[in-house]
Amino acid sequence: MVSSVAVLSDVHGVLPALEAVLAEPDVRAAERIVLTGDVAAGPMPAETLDTLTALGERVVWVRGNADRELVTLAGGGHTNIPDPVAPWAASRLRPEQVELLAGLAHPVTLDVDGFGPVLFCHGTPRDDEEIVLVDSPPERWLDVLSDVDPAVRTVVCGHTHMPFQRLVDRRLIVNPGSVGMPYGVPGPHWALLRDGVATLRRTAVDPDAAADAVVAGSTYAEAAAWADEFVRTAHSDTEALAAFTPSAR
């Protein structure tokens, strides 16, 4: 049984944002750090993985769709994602880092004090890129949770980059939002599970300083434009919801 869990999702290779979250006292004190996918697909992929692997067994890894796609790209394959940074990021990974991503499980269940078994996934428990939203109708939620063990009363997901909590037939659903590419409010988002309570958190960072650090630390040719779009600012949550909703119904 784990006493406390800090949940970090969708880091997307933004090392300055990750470092800011890892410096949070509640993250430093957490017994486990669970990564709910999409860790390295971004401007500082190898550096991000090195930082997390250095934390050893405290880190519990869950596969995201972008992690799976990086493995495909690193092996010379092709994906359907319209993301120019991903092929570059895949080319920067060392063989042991590709092997790490290739071996990730989805989903992962962890016993947490005050919660019991908690299921951690990326998109949904059954699919790492399936989209479901805070305002998706109950029947949609019940469908995506239909194969989850009844003993699991808390499900933590990622993928949509927007933090929320809601109940679905007495199950608690938590999305911590994104560390590296947040929608809505700028700054890295994460969540804490402790003492039977799930809380959504946001770490205060200077977006300009974080963007400048990405540009200085990345060799990606379009790092400045990428940082301007995803680190200095945040895409509107209403625009993101409008884009995601057709796939979430």
N, C-alpha and C positions, 0 to 999 in steps of 0.2 A: 504494500500500500504506500503510495507516494503522498507526502504531506501537502505539497503545493506545486503548481505548474504555471509557468509563464508560456503563453502561446504566441508564437511569432509566425506570421504567414506572409507569403508573397514578398520576400525580401528583394527579389529580382536584381541581385548583384549590386545593390546600392550600399556599399560598405559603410559610408559615414552615418547613414540612418541606422544601420544595424548596430554599429558601435555605440551610438547614443542610447539605444534601447538596452543593450547589454550592460551599460553603465548604471541603469536605473537600480536603486537599492532593492526593490521588490523582485527584480529579475536576478540580481546577484544572489539574493537569498533563496530563490525558488529551488526546490530539490531537483526538478526537471525543467528543461526548456524543450517544448515540443514545437517542431517546425512543420506547419501544415502545407508544405509544398511550394513549388516555384521559387527555389532558393537562389539560383545562379544565373538565370537568363536575364542579363543586364550588362552594364558597362564595366563591372569589376568582378567577374565570375570566379576566377581562381582565388583571388584574395578573400572573397566572401567565404568560399568553402574552407580555406585554410583557417580563417578566424573561428569558424564553427567547429571544425574537427579538432581544433586545439582544446576545446572544452570537454572533450572526451565523452564519457558515458552519461554525463548530465543531459546530453542532447538526444532527443528521440526524433527520428527523421520519418516523415511521411511523404510519399511520392506525390508530386503535382504533375499536371499535364506538361508544363514547360520543362520539368526535369526529364521526363520521358522523351520529350522532343529533342532536348540537347543530346541525349544518348544516341538517338537516331541520326542526328546531324553529324555528330562526332564520328560515327561509323560510316559516313559517306552517303547516308540515306537522305530522303526528302520528307518534308512535312508540309501541311497546308496552312501553317500559321503565317499571316502577312506581317512578320516581325523582322525587320532587317538586322536587329542587334543579335538575334538568336544564332544565326550561322557564325557570326563573328565570335560570340561567346563560346560556342561549341569548339571552335578552333583554338581557343585559349586554354582549354582544360587539359590537364595532364592525364595520362592513362589511368592512374589510380583514382583520380577524381571522377572520370567517366565510369569506372567500375563501381565507385560508391553510389553514384546516381542510379546506375543500372540495377543495383541490388535493393533499392528502397521498396518498402511495402506500402500497400494502400488497400483498405484503411488500417489503422493501428488502434488497439484498445489498451487502455492503461487504467488501473485501479487508483483512484484519487480519493484521499480522505475527505469525507463529507459529501461525496458524489457517487461513490461506488464505481462501477466500470464506466469509463468515458470513452466514446468512440471518436477518434480524430481522423478526419478525411480532408480531401481538397475540395472537389466539386460537391459530390454527394457520396454517401457510403458505397454506392455501387458503381460510380463512374467519376474519374478524376477531372473530367471537364464538363460534367453536367451542370447546368445553371439553375439555381433555385434562389428566390429572393425573399426578403423580409415580408413582402406583401403578396407572395404567391399564395393562391387559395389553399385552404386546408386539405382538399382532396389531392392537390399536387404534392404537398408535403407528405401526406400519408402514403402516397405511392412511392416516393423516393426513399422513405424510411421503412417500407414494407418488409424488407428482409433483415432488419436490425433486430438483434436479440432483445426480447422484452425486458431483460434485466438491465439493459442500457437505458438510463433515463436522461443522459446528457450527450449531445452530439455537437462536436466542434468542427466547423468547416472553414474553407477559405475561398479562393478563386475569384470572387467578385470584387475584391478590394474595398468593400464597404462594410464598416462595423455595424453589427446589430445583435440584439437578443430577442427571442420570441418563444412562446410556448406552442407546441403542437401536440394536442391530446395528452397533456401533462408531461410531455418531454421538453426539456430545455434545449434550445438550439442557440449556439453562440457562433458568431463570425467575428474574429478579432480585427478584420480589416487588413490593410497592407502596410508592411514596414517600408517598402521601397517605392511603391507607386500608388499612394492613397488617392481615393476619390472623395470629393466633398471638402474636407478640411485638410490643409497642408500639414505635413509632419507625420512621422511614423506612428502607426496604430498597432496595438497589441492587446492581449487580454491576460487576466490573472485568475486562476482557479485556486481558492484558498478558503479553508474553514467553511466549506459548503456554499460559498458565494462566488459567482462569476462576475467580474467587473471588467468593463472596457476601459482601456487606457490610451492616452496619446502622450508621446514624449515631445517636450518643447525643444525645437531646434531652430536655428537660423536657416531658413531655406536657401538664402543666397550663399551662406558659408558652406552649407552641405553641397550645393550644386557646384561651387568652385572646387571643393575637395574631390568631387567625382571627376571633374574635368582634369584636375591635376594628377589624379591617380589612375586614370584610364588611358589606354592606347587606342580606344575605339575612335575612328576618324570622325564620327558624328556625335561624340560625347557631349559637346557643348549644346547642340540642339536637343539631344535626348534629355540632358539635365534641365534645360530650360522648360521643357514640356512636362516632365514628370517629377522634378524635385523642387524647382523654384515655385511652381504653382501646382494646383491639383485640379483634375478634371471635375466638372460639376457632377454631383451625385444624381441630380435629376436627369441630366443628359445620359449618364451611364445607365440609369434605370430604364430610360426609354430605349436605349440600344439593346439591353439585355432582355427586356420583358418578352419579346416575341419568342425567345428560346426558352423562357422559364415557365411558359403556360402549358 
